[in-house]
Amino acid sequence: MTSHCCETMDRQVSVTCDQHDDPFECADAVVTFSAKFQEYGLIIHDGGSSVLGISFCPWCGQRLPESQRDRWFDSLERLGIDPWSDEVPAEFEDDRWLGNHPKDRT
């Protein structure tokens, strides 16, 4: 489980709704977190899945982690996996890949 910068961010990225399974459909969900990419964003409630990436916590002001999106794709490429056409290993669907591949760490 990812530890976020403050209690408010913990609550915001964990919002659950009894009316909506998808946070992009729920007006109470305002922040999303991608564990596999280590990315935070503000949900744009326009009927789609748009997100405005953020670099600082809106509540405590702490700098948020750098995106790991490029490293994620680079790691899969080194393993010979094309994420657009091949099956992606389960460990790459969340943040486990960051701990399992020390050579990928910065």
Secondary structure, 3 states (H helix, E strand, C coil): CCCCCCHHHHHHHCCCCCCCCCHHHCCCCCEEEECCCCEEEEECCCCCCCEEEECECCCCCCECCCCCHHHHHHHHHHCCCCCCCCCCCHHHCCCHHHHHCHHHCC
